[in-house]
Amino acid sequence: MINSASTLRSIALEQPATIRVFEHFHLDYCCGGNRPLSEACSEMGIAVEPLLAALAEATREREPAVKDFTQATLTELIRHIVATHHAYVQSELPRLLPLAAKAAGKHGPTHPEIDLINRNLIQLADELTFHLNKEERILFPYIEAMEQSRQNNGPTPHACFARVQSPVQGMMNEHEAAGALLSQMRTATSNFAPPEGACPTLAGLYDGLDAFERDLHRHVHLENNLLFPRAIAMEKEVLVAQ
């Protein structure tokens, strides 16, 4: 039963169909997901009752808006994250960056928020590119190898870190930084609303950034709230079994 004391994280994990409701209300269910619903609503100036009603309606629908990965293997979850969310980041950033640069050059002098968009997006692209590379080359292969080792009763795989908790915490910190950059952009543009008379380039940029933030929230939710806790727990099981 969802109520005002339920955390955003628990709701999103137990009822994936509610994720689209959180997106609609711009509520952070990934990095900030450990907060009670009442606290998150208070911070955003949202009435709790309409939100609870929307969440209840979402859970009554036959098909969830987001696939439930709680029963997937860690390898299956990783493959989905890479093929869906990493691929999205890698295809969208090269498209959005030139749009932001063009919009800043044309509208920056009269709309300083567009200069902020351009600066933040360049920083976001640099940080996310490095971030995804670390996950795909170091962390994810270790988690997959660890799962294989557990299934075969083998030894803990070799890693360049002592315990998986260390790189996981680093990834979560970087998730929070990426979310903060996008949140700044959303706030500066009144929820990515183009100014009156905006050119198609600017309108397309804002629409793309809105979609990018929604995808990043789903991406981070799967890692922070599902993949990483299970990986930490699995490593402990492997170590105890040795």
ChimeraX commands (.cxc) that place a marker at each C-alpha (Angstrom):
marker #1 position 0.00,0.00,0.00 radius 0.5
marker #1 position 1.52,3.29,-1.13 radius 0.5
marker #1 position 1.23,6.12,1.40 radius 0.5
marker #1 position 2.94,9.41,2.23 radius 0.5
marker #1 position 5.57,7.60,4.34 radius 0.5
marker #1 position 6.60,5.30,1.47 radius 0.5
marker #1 position 9.95,6.15,-0.08 radius 0.5
marker #1 position 10.12,7.02,-3.76 radius 0.5
marker #1 position 12.73,4.28,-4.22 radius 0.5
marker #1 position 10.54,1.53,-2.74 radius 0.5
marker #1 position 7.52,2.62,-4.77 radius 0.5
marker #1 position 9.47,2.65,-8.04 radius 0.5
marker #1 position 11.02,-0.76,-7.33 radius 0.5
marker #1 position 7.79,-2.47,-6.26 radius 0.5
marker #1 position 5.55,-0.79,-8.84 radius 0.5
marker #1 position 7.55,0.14,-11.98 radius 0.5
marker #1 position 4.43,1.61,-13.57 radius 0.5
marker #1 position 4.65,4.51,-11.08 radius 0.5
marker #1 position 7.89,5.79,-12.62 radius 0.5
marker #1 position 6.06,7.75,-15.29 radius 0.5
marker #1 position 4.06,9.49,-12.52 radius 0.5
marker #1 position 7.28,10.56,-10.79 radius 0.5
marker #1 position 8.57,11.82,-14.13 radius 0.5
marker #1 position 5.39,13.82,-14.69 radius 0.5
marker #1 position 5.77,15.54,-11.31 radius 0.5
marker #1 position 9.58,15.89,-11.75 radius 0.5
marker #1 position 10.24,13.91,-8.56 radius 0.5
marker #1 position 13.69,12.35,-8.19 radius 0.5
marker #1 position 13.13,8.64,-7.51 radius 0.5
marker #1 position 16.71,7.61,-8.32 radius 0.5
marker #1 position 19.47,9.60,-6.56 radius 0.5
marker #1 position 17.04,11.14,-4.08 radius 0.5
marker #1 position 14.81,8.09,-3.86 radius 0.5
marker #1 position 15.31,7.28,-0.19 radius 0.5
marker #1 position 13.09,10.18,0.93 radius 0.5
marker #1 position 9.49,9.67,2.08 radius 0.5
marker #1 position 6.89,10.79,-0.42 radius 0.5
marker #1 position 5.67,13.52,1.95 radius 0.5
marker #1 position 9.15,15.04,2.23 radius 0.5
marker #1 position 9.72,15.02,-1.53 radius 0.5
marker #1 position 6.33,16.65,-2.14 radius 0.5
marker #1 position 7.00,19.32,0.46 radius 0.5
marker #1 position 10.31,20.23,-1.18 radius 0.5
marker #1 position 8.67,20.54,-4.60 radius 0.5
marker #1 position 5.50,22.27,-3.41 radius 0.5
marker #1 position 3.30,19.38,-4.57 radius 0.5
marker #1 position 0.09,18.32,-2.82 radius 0.5
marker #1 position 0.40,14.74,-1.57 radius 0.5
marker #1 position -3.18,13.56,-2.20 radius 0.5
marker #1 position -3.29,14.14,-6.00 radius 0.5
marker #1 position 0.08,12.44,-6.30 radius 0.5
marker #1 position -1.11,9.43,-4.29 radius 0.5
marker #1 position -4.18,9.23,-6.52 radius 0.5
marker #1 position -2.03,9.29,-9.66 radius 0.5
marker #1 position 0.25,6.59,-8.25 radius 0.5
marker #1 position -2.73,4.42,-7.34 radius 0.5
marker #1 position -4.15,4.82,-10.83 radius 0.5
marker #1 position -0.83,3.83,-12.40 radius 0.5
marker #1 position -0.69,0.62,-10.35 radius 0.5
marker #1 position -4.17,-0.40,-11.56 radius 0.5
marker #1 position -3.16,-0.48,-15.20 radius 0.5
marker #1 position -2.65,-3.88,-16.78 radius 0.5
marker #1 position 0.73,-3.25,-18.38 radius 0.5
marker #1 position 3.56,-1.53,-16.47 radius 0.5
marker #1 position 5.10,1.53,-18.09 radius 0.5
marker #1 position 8.57,0.21,-17.28 radius 0.5
marker #1 position 9.75,-3.40,-17.42 radius 0.5
marker #1 position 10.25,-5.05,-14.03 radius 0.5
marker #1 position 13.88,-6.13,-13.66 radius 0.5
marker #1 position 13.73,-7.21,-10.02 radius 0.5
marker #1 position 13.86,-10.89,-11.03 radius 0.5
marker #1 position 16.49,-10.51,-13.76 radius 0.5
marker #1 position 20.04,-11.76,-13.30 radius 0.5
marker #1 position 22.66,-9.06,-12.79 radius 0.5
marker #1 position 24.11,-9.91,-16.19 radius 0.5
marker #1 position 20.70,-9.47,-17.84 radius 0.5
marker #1 position 20.23,-6.16,-16.04 radius 0.5
marker #1 position 23.67,-4.92,-17.08 radius 0.5
marker #1 position 23.09,-5.89,-20.71 radius 0.5
marker #1 position 19.81,-3.97,-20.68 radius 0.5
marker #1 position 21.40,-0.89,-19.11 radius 0.5
marker #1 position 24.22,-0.85,-21.66 radius 0.5
marker #1 position 22.06,-1.59,-24.72 radius 0.5
marker #1 position 19.26,0.78,-23.76 radius 0.5
marker #1 position 20.51,3.60,-21.54 radius 0.5
marker #1 position 24.23,3.78,-22.30 radius 0.5
marker #1 position 23.45,3.58,-26.01 radius 0.5
marker #1 position 20.91,6.40,-25.60 radius 0.5
marker #1 position 23.45,8.67,-23.88 radius 0.5
marker #1 position 26.06,7.91,-26.53 radius 0.5
marker #1 position 23.68,8.73,-29.39 radius 0.5
marker #1 position 21.91,11.75,-27.88 radius 0.5
marker #1 position 24.86,13.75,-26.56 radius 0.5
marker #1 position 26.48,14.18,-30.01 radius 0.5
marker #1 position 23.08,15.38,-31.28 radius 0.5
marker #1 position 22.34,17.77,-28.40 radius 0.5
marker #1 position 25.76,19.39,-28.08 radius 0.5
marker #1 position 25.73,21.15,-31.50 radius 0.5
marker #1 position 22.14,22.30,-30.87 radius 0.5
marker #1 position 23.19,23.85,-27.55 radius 0.5
marker #1 position 26.22,25.56,-29.09 radius 0.5
marker #1 position 24.12,26.96,-31.94 radius 0.5
marker #1 position 21.37,28.15,-29.58 radius 0.5
marker #1 position 23.89,29.79,-27.23 radius 0.5
marker #1 position 25.56,31.60,-30.11 radius 0.5
marker #1 position 22.27,32.96,-31.38 radius 0.5
marker #1 position 20.25,33.54,-28.20 radius 0.5
marker #1 position 22.85,33.66,-25.41 radius 0.5
marker #1 position 23.21,37.46,-25.34 radius 0.5
marker #1 position 19.48,37.93,-24.63 radius 0.5
marker #1 position 18.78,34.66,-22.78 radius 0.5
marker #1 position 21.60,33.88,-20.30 radius 0.5
marker #1 position 19.91,30.62,-19.30 radius 0.5
marker #1 position 20.85,29.26,-22.72 radius 0.5
marker #1 position 24.53,29.92,-22.01 radius 0.5
marker #1 position 24.07,27.92,-18.79 radius 0.5
marker #1 position 22.53,25.09,-20.81 radius 0.5
marker #1 position 25.50,25.06,-23.14 radius 0.5
marker #1 position 28.08,25.08,-20.32 radius 0.5
marker #1 position 26.28,22.43,-18.28 radius 0.5
marker #1 position 25.75,20.17,-21.27 radius 0.5
marker #1 position 29.45,20.28,-22.20 radius 0.5
marker #1 position 30.37,19.38,-18.62 radius 0.5
marker #1 position 27.71,16.67,-18.51 radius 0.5
marker #1 position 28.95,15.12,-21.75 radius 0.5
marker #1 position 32.56,15.04,-20.53 radius 0.5
marker #1 position 31.64,13.50,-17.19 radius 0.5
marker #1 position 29.14,10.96,-18.52 radius 0.5
marker #1 position 31.47,9.76,-21.26 radius 0.5
marker #1 position 34.15,8.99,-18.66 radius 0.5
marker #1 position 31.54,7.52,-16.33 radius 0.5
marker #1 position 30.10,5.08,-18.87 radius 0.5
marker #1 position 33.58,3.99,-19.90 radius 0.5
marker #1 position 34.47,3.10,-16.30 radius 0.5
marker #1 position 31.28,1.13,-15.87 radius 0.5
marker #1 position 31.61,-0.80,-19.13 radius 0.5
marker #1 position 35.34,-1.54,-18.83 radius 0.5
marker #1 position 35.78,-2.07,-15.08 radius 0.5
marker #1 position 32.69,-2.30,-12.86 radius 0.5
marker #1 position 30.20,-4.15,-15.03 radius 0.5
marker #1 position 32.64,-6.88,-16.16 radius 0.5
marker #1 position 33.53,-7.48,-12.50 radius 0.5
marker #1 position 29.87,-7.83,-11.50 radius 0.5
marker #1 position 29.21,-10.23,-14.37 radius 0.5
marker #1 position 32.29,-12.28,-13.49 radius 0.5
marker #1 position 31.24,-12.33,-9.84 radius 0.5
marker #1 position 27.79,-13.62,-10.75 radius 0.5
marker #1 position 29.36,-16.33,-12.91 radius 0.5
marker #1 position 31.70,-17.25,-10.05 radius 0.5
marker #1 position 28.78,-17.54,-7.64 radius 0.5
marker #1 position 26.87,-19.79,-10.03 radius 0.5
marker #1 position 29.90,-22.06,-10.45 radius 0.5
marker #1 position 31.07,-21.90,-6.81 radius 0.5
marker #1 position 34.32,-20.37,-8.01 radius 0.5
marker #1 position 36.66,-17.82,-6.40 radius 0.5
marker #1 position 35.99,-14.09,-6.31 radius 0.5
marker #1 position 37.24,-12.57,-9.59 radius 0.5
marker #1 position 40.28,-10.31,-9.57 radius 0.5
marker #1 position 39.63,-6.57,-9.45 radius 0.5
marker #1 position 41.60,-3.34,-9.18 radius 0.5
marker #1 position 39.61,-2.45,-6.04 radius 0.5
marker #1 position 39.30,-4.16,-2.66 radius 0.5
marker #1 position 35.49,-4.37,-2.55 radius 0.5
marker #1 position 32.78,-3.49,-5.06 radius 0.5
marker #1 position 31.33,-0.94,-2.61 radius 0.5
marker #1 position 34.17,1.45,-3.47 radius 0.5
marker #1 position 33.53,1.88,-7.21 radius 0.5
marker #1 position 29.78,1.68,-6.62 radius 0.5
marker #1 position 29.93,4.69,-4.30 radius 0.5
marker #1 position 31.97,6.55,-6.89 radius 0.5
marker #1 position 29.39,5.81,-9.59 radius 0.5
marker #1 position 26.56,6.95,-7.32 radius 0.5
marker #1 position 28.36,10.21,-6.58 radius 0.5
marker #1 position 28.75,10.80,-10.31 radius 0.5
marker #1 position 25.07,9.99,-10.89 radius 0.5
marker #1 position 24.18,12.67,-8.36 radius 0.5
marker #1 position 26.44,15.20,-10.08 radius 0.5
marker #1 position 24.89,14.45,-13.48 radius 0.5
marker #1 position 21.40,14.80,-12.04 radius 0.5
marker #1 position 22.33,18.13,-10.46 radius 0.5
marker #1 position 23.53,19.54,-13.79 radius 0.5
marker #1 position 20.26,18.60,-15.49 radius 0.5
marker #1 position 18.23,19.90,-12.56 radius 0.5
marker #1 position 19.97,23.27,-12.88 radius 0.5
marker #1 position 19.06,23.34,-16.56 radius 0.5
marker #1 position 15.43,22.46,-15.86 radius 0.5
marker #1 position 15.13,25.14,-13.17 radius 0.5
marker #1 position 16.78,27.83,-15.31 radius 0.5
marker #1 position 14.37,27.14,-18.18 radius 0.5
marker #1 position 11.15,26.71,-16.17 radius 0.5
marker #1 position 10.92,22.99,-16.92 radius 0.5
marker #1 position 12.50,23.24,-20.39 radius 0.5
marker #1 position 9.86,25.66,-21.65 radius 0.5
marker #1 position 11.25,27.53,-24.70 radius 0.5
marker #1 position 10.85,31.33,-24.61 radius 0.5
marker #1 position 8.15,32.88,-26.74 radius 0.5
marker #1 position 9.12,32.93,-30.39 radius 0.5
marker #1 position 11.87,30.33,-29.92 radius 0.5
marker #1 position 13.44,29.00,-33.10 radius 0.5
marker #1 position 13.09,25.28,-34.01 radius 0.5
marker #1 position 16.67,24.64,-32.89 radius 0.5
marker #1 position 15.97,25.87,-29.36 radius 0.5
marker #1 position 12.62,24.11,-29.15 radius 0.5
marker #1 position 14.26,20.87,-30.30 radius 0.5
marker #1 position 17.09,21.28,-27.79 radius 0.5
marker #1 position 14.71,21.76,-24.85 radius 0.5
marker #1 position 12.56,18.83,-25.91 radius 0.5
marker #1 position 15.70,16.67,-26.21 radius 0.5
marker #1 position 16.98,17.70,-22.79 radius 0.5
marker #1 position 13.62,16.90,-21.21 radius 0.5
marker #1 position 13.70,13.40,-22.73 radius 0.5
marker #1 position 17.38,12.99,-21.79 radius 0.5
marker #1 position 16.67,13.74,-18.13 radius 0.5
marker #1 position 13.77,11.27,-18.03 radius 0.5
marker #1 position 15.94,8.54,-19.51 radius 0.5
marker #1 position 18.78,9.32,-17.10 radius 0.5
marker #1 position 16.42,8.98,-14.14 radius 0.5
marker #1 position 15.38,5.50,-15.31 radius 0.5
marker #1 position 18.99,4.63,-16.01 radius 0.5
marker #1 position 20.21,5.72,-12.57 radius 0.5
marker #1 position 17.23,4.07,-10.86 radius 0.5
marker #1 position 18.20,0.68,-12.30 radius 0.5
marker #1 position 21.79,1.09,-11.15 radius 0.5
marker #1 position 21.45,2.83,-7.77 radius 0.5
marker #1 position 18.34,1.04,-6.55 radius 0.5
marker #1 position 18.67,-2.40,-8.12 radius 0.5
marker #1 position 22.01,-3.34,-9.66 radius 0.5
marker #1 position 24.40,-1.87,-7.08 radius 0.5
marker #1 position 22.69,-3.13,-3.89 radius 0.5
marker #1 position 22.40,-6.62,-5.36 radius 0.5
marker #1 position 26.04,-6.60,-6.48 radius 0.5
marker #1 position 27.21,-5.60,-2.98 radius 0.5
marker #1 position 25.06,-8.33,-1.41 radius 0.5
marker #1 position 26.28,-10.94,-3.89 radius 0.5
marker #1 position 29.94,-10.13,-3.26 radius 0.5
marker #1 position 29.39,-10.65,0.47 radius 0.5
marker #1 position 27.79,-14.04,-0.23 radius 0.5
marker #1 position 30.72,-15.08,-2.43 radius 0.5
marker #1 position 33.26,-14.04,0.20 radius 0.5
marker #1 position 31.41,-15.87,2.98 radius 0.5
marker #1 position 31.23,-19.04,0.89 radius 0.5
marker #1 position 35.00,-19.15,0.37 radius 0.5
marker link #1:1,2 radius 0.2
marker link #1:2,3 radius 0.2
marker link #1:3,4 radius 0.2
marker link #1:4,5 radius 0.2
marker link #1:5,6 radius 0.2
marker link #1:6,7 radius 0.2
marker link #1:7,8 radius 0.2
marker link #1:8,9 radius 0.2
marker link #1:9,10 radius 0.2
marker link #1:10,11 radius 0.2
marker link #1:11,12 radius 0.2
marker link #1:12,13 radius 0.2
marker link #1:13,14 radius 0.2
marker link #1:14,15 radius 0.2
marker link #1:15,16 radius 0.2
marker link #1:16,17 radius 0.2
marker link #1:17,18 radius 0.2
marker link #1:18,19 radius 0.2
marker link #1:19,20 radius 0.2
marker link #1:20,21 radius 0.2
marker link #1:21,22 radius 0.2
marker link #1:22,23 radius 0.2
marker link #1:23,24 radius 0.2
marker link #1:24,25 radius 0.2
marker link #1:25,26 radius 0.2
marker link #1:26,27 radius 0.2
marker link #1:27,28 radius 0.2
marker link #1:28,29 radius 0.2
marker link #1:29,30 radius 0.2
marker link #1:30,31 radius 0.2
marker link #1:31,32 radius 0.2
marker link #1:32,33 radius 0.2
marker link #1:33,34 radius 0.2
marker link #1:34,35 radius 0.2
marker link #1:35,36 radius 0.2
marker link #1:36,37 radius 0.2
marker link #1:37,38 radius 0.2
marker link #1:38,39 radius 0.2
marker link #1:39,40 radius 0.2
marker link #1:40,41 radius 0.2
marker link #1:41,42 radius 0.2
marker link #1:42,43 radius 0.2
marker link #1:43,44 radius 0.2
marker link #1:44,45 radius 0.2
marker link #1:45,46 radius 0.2
marker link #1:46,47 radius 0.2
marker link #1:47,48 radius 0.2
marker link #1:48,49 radius 0.2
marker link #1:49,50 radius 0.2
marker link #1:50,51 radius 0.2
marker link #1:51,52 radius 0.2
marker link #1:52,53 radius 0.2
marker link #1:53,54 radius 0.2
marker link #1:54,55 radius 0.2
marker link #1:55,56 radius 0.2
marker link #1:56,57 radius 0.2
marker link #1:57,58 radius 0.2
marker link #1:58,59 radius 0.2
marker link #1:59,60 radius 0.2
marker link #1:60,61 radius 0.2
marker link #1:61,62 radius 0.2
marker link #1:62,63 radius 0.2
marker link #1:63,64 radius 0.2
marker link #1:64,65 radius 0.2
marker link #1:65,66 radius 0.2
marker link #1:66,67 radius 0.2
marker link #1:67,68 radius 0.2
marker link #1:68,69 radius 0.2
marker link #1:69,70 radius 0.2
marker link #1:70,71 radius 0.2
marker link #1:71,72 radius 0.2
marker link #1:72,73 radius 0.2
marker link #1:73,74 radius 0.2
marker link #1:74,75 radius 0.2
marker link #1:75,76 radius 0.2
marker link #1:76,77 radius 0.2
marker link #1:77,78 radius 0.2
marker link #1:78,79 radius 0.2
marker link #1:79,80 radius 0.2
marker link #1:80,81 radius 0.2
marker link #1:81,82 radius 0.2
marker link #1:82,83 radius 0.2
marker link #1:83,84 radius 0.2
marker link #1:84,85 radius 0.2
marker link #1:85,86 radius 0.2
marker link #1:86,87 radius 0.2
marker link #1:87,88 radius 0.2
marker link #1:88,89 radius 0.2
marker link #1:89,90 radius 0.2
marker link #1:90,91 radius 0.2
marker link #1:91,92 radius 0.2
marker link #1:92,93 radius 0.2
marker link #1:93,94 radius 0.2
marker link #1:94,95 radius 0.2
marker link #1:95,96 radius 0.2
marker link #1:96,97 radius 0.2
marker link #1:97,98 radius 0.2
marker link #1:98,99 radius 0.2
marker link #1:99,100 radius 0.2
marker link #1:100,101 radius 0.2
marker link #1:101,102 radius 0.2
marker link #1:102,103 radius 0.2
marker link #1:103,104 radius 0.2
marker link #1:104,105 radius 0.2
marker link #1:105,106 radius 0.2
marker link #1:106,107 radius 0.2
marker link #1:107,108 radius 0.2
marker link #1:108,109 radius 0.2
marker link #1:109,110 radius 0.2
marker link #1:110,111 radius 0.2
marker link #1:111,112 radius 0.2
marker link #1:112,113 radius 0.2
marker link #1:113,114 radius 0.2
marker link #1:114,115 radius 0.2
marker link #1:115,116 radius 0.2
marker link #1:116,117 radius 0.2
marker link #1:117,118 radius 0.2
marker link #1:118,119 radius 0.2
marker link #1:119,120 radius 0.2
marker link #1:120,121 radius 0.2
marker link #1:121,122 radius 0.2
marker link #1:122,123 radius 0.2
marker link #1:123,124 radius 0.2
marker link #1:124,125 radius 0.2
marker link #1:125,126 radius 0.2
marker link #1:126,127 radius 0.2
marker link #1:127,128 radius 0.2
marker link #1:128,129 radius 0.2
marker link #1:129,130 radius 0.2
marker link #1:130,131 radius 0.2
marker link #1:131,132 radius 0.2
marker link #1:132,133 radius 0.2
marker link #1:133,134 radius 0.2
marker link #1:134,135 radius 0.2
marker link #1:135,136 radius 0.2
marker link #1:136,137 radius 0.2
marker link #1:137,138 radius 0.2
marker link #1:138,139 radius 0.2
marker link #1:139,140 radius 0.2
marker link #1:140,141 radius 0.2
marker link #1:141,142 radius 0.2
marker link #1:142,143 radius 0.2
marker link #1:143,144 radius 0.2
marker link #1:144,145 radius 0.2
marker link #1:145,146 radius 0.2
marker link #1:146,147 radius 0.2
marker link #1:147,148 radius 0.2
marker link #1:148,149 radius 0.2
marker link #1:149,150 radius 0.2
marker link #1:150,151 radius 0.2
marker link #1:151,152 radius 0.2
marker link #1:152,153 radius 0.2
marker link #1:153,154 radius 0.2
marker link #1:154,155 radius 0.2
marker link #1:155,156 radius 0.2
marker link #1:156,157 radius 0.2
marker link #1:157,158 radius 0.2
marker link #1:158,159 radius 0.2
marker link #1:159,160 radius 0.2
marker link #1:160,161 radius 0.2
marker link #1:161,162 radius 0.2
marker link #1:162,163 radius 0.2
marker link #1:163,164 radius 0.2
marker link #1:164,165 radius 0.2
marker link #1:165,166 radius 0.2
marker link #1:166,167 radius 0.2
marker link #1:167,168 radius 0.2
marker link #1:168,169 radius 0.2
marker link #1:169,170 radius 0.2
marker link #1:170,171 radius 0.2
marker link #1:171,172 radius 0.2
marker link #1:172,173 radius 0.2
marker link #1:173,174 radius 0.2
marker link #1:174,175 radius 0.2
marker link #1:175,176 radius 0.2
marker link #1:176,177 radius 0.2
marker link #1:177,178 radius 0.2
marker link #1:178,179 radius 0.2
marker link #1:179,180 radius 0.2
marker link #1:180,181 radius 0.2
marker link #1:181,182 radius 0.2
marker link #1:182,183 radius 0.2
marker link #1:183,184 radius 0.2
marker link #1:184,185 radius 0.2
marker link #1:185,186 radius 0.2
marker link #1:186,187 radius 0.2
marker link #1:187,188 radius 0.2
marker link #1:188,189 radius 0.2
marker link #1:189,190 radius 0.2
marker link #1:190,191 radius 0.2
marker link #1:191,192 radius 0.2
marker link #1:192,193 radius 0.2
marker link #1:193,194 radius 0.2
marker link #1:194,195 radius 0.2
marker link #1:195,196 radius 0.2
marker link #1:196,197 radius 0.2
marker link #1:197,198 radius 0.2
marker link #1:198,199 radius 0.2
marker link #1:199,200 radius 0.2
marker link #1:200,201 radius 0.2
marker link #1:201,202 radius 0.2
marker link #1:202,203 radius 0.2
marker link #1:203,204 radius 0.2
marker link #1:204,205 radius 0.2
marker link #1:205,206 radius 0.2
marker link #1:206,207 radius 0.2
marker link #1:207,208 radius 0.2
marker link #1:208,209 radius 0.2
marker link #1:209,210 radius 0.2
marker link #1:210,211 radius 0.2
marker link #1:211,212 radius 0.2
marker link #1:212,213 radius 0.2
marker link #1:213,214 radius 0.2
marker link #1:214,215 radius 0.2
marker link #1:215,216 radius 0.2
marker link #1:216,217 radius 0.2
marker link #1:217,218 radius 0.2
marker link #1:218,219 radius 0.2
marker link #1:219,220 radius 0.2
marker link #1:220,221 radius 0.2
marker link #1:221,222 radius 0.2
marker link #1:222,223 radius 0.2
marker link #1:223,224 radius 0.2
marker link #1:224,225 radius 0.2
marker link #1:225,226 radius 0.2
marker link #1:226,227 radius 0.2
marker link #1:227,228 radius 0.2
marker link #1:228,229 radius 0.2
marker link #1:229,230 radius 0.2
marker link #1:230,231 radius 0.2
marker link #1:231,232 radius 0.2
marker link #1:232,233 radius 0.2
marker link #1:233,234 radius 0.2
marker link #1:234,235 radius 0.2
marker link #1:235,236 radius 0.2
marker link #1:236,237 radius 0.2
marker link #1:237,238 radius 0.2
marker link #1:238,239 radius 0.2
marker link #1:239,240 radius 0.2
marker link #1:240,241 radius 0.2
marker link #1:241,242 radius 0.2
view
